[in-house]
């Protein structure tokens, strides 16, 4: 599944839109189920990610997260070994 780009998508926005960010190789089944539940309720779901993960529901649109924030801005917690957004990003 290739990335879509926000500026070139042919899909017309349907409100409300659900935006999600995923950093990782694959969605767990329950993550995919959560995204699917939004689409089943009639929402358009945009999944922003740096690499297209496995197990993305087909009705979820995948976008390149680097269009929003470069991958290099992701910071990792030394204590947790997990990622978090750069706290110095301008809001």
N, C-alpha and C positions, 0 to 999 in steps of 0.2 A: 504494500500500500504506500504510494508516494505521498509526500507532504502536499497539502494545498497551501496556497498563500492567500492571506486575507484580502489583498488587493485584486486577486484574479478569480476568486470564487464566483461561480455563476449562480449559486444558491441565494435566493432572496431571504433576508433575515426574517425570522418568525419570532416574535416576542413571546415569552422571555427566553433569552439565550443563556445557556449554562456554559461557563468557561471553566476548564479544569487544566491543571498542570500535572504532568507526570514525568518523573526523572527515574529511569530504570529500564531494564531489559524486557519486562513483561508485567502485565496487569495480573494480579491474583484474581481468582474467580469472583470473589466478593467485590473487588474494585470494578470489574467489568459489569457486574450485576447492578451496582449503584449507578453507573453511567447509563446503562440500559433502562433503568427505572425512570430516569428523566425523559428519555426519548419516548417511552411508553406513555408518559403523562403529556406528551405533545410538545416537549421542549426541543429546540435545536441544541445539540451538545457539541462544543468545540473542545477538543483535547489538544493542548499545546505541549509539545515534547521535543527533545533534541534528537532522539532516535526513535523511529516508529516501534513501539513496544508490541510484543506478541499479545494475543488475546483481546484485541480491541473489537468491540461489537461493530458489525458492519454499518449500523446506522449512525455511528459517532464519526464526526469529521475530524481528521488529524491535521494539525498545523505545525509549522516549524517554529518552536519557541525562541529560536535565535533571532527572529524578527522582532521580538519583544525585549529580550535581554540576552546578551552574548553568553554562551556556555561558560566562558572564563569568569563570569561574575558570580557563579554559584560558589558558595562557601560550604565547607564541611566542618561539622563539629568534631573536634578531637576527642572529646569525652564520649560522645554518642556514636561517632562514625557515620553520622547521618548528614543529609544536606539541609541547607536552609537558604533563604534568599539573602542577598547581600544587604546588611542593615544600613549601608550608606547610600543606597539608591535614592535619588530624588523622587519624591512622591508627587 
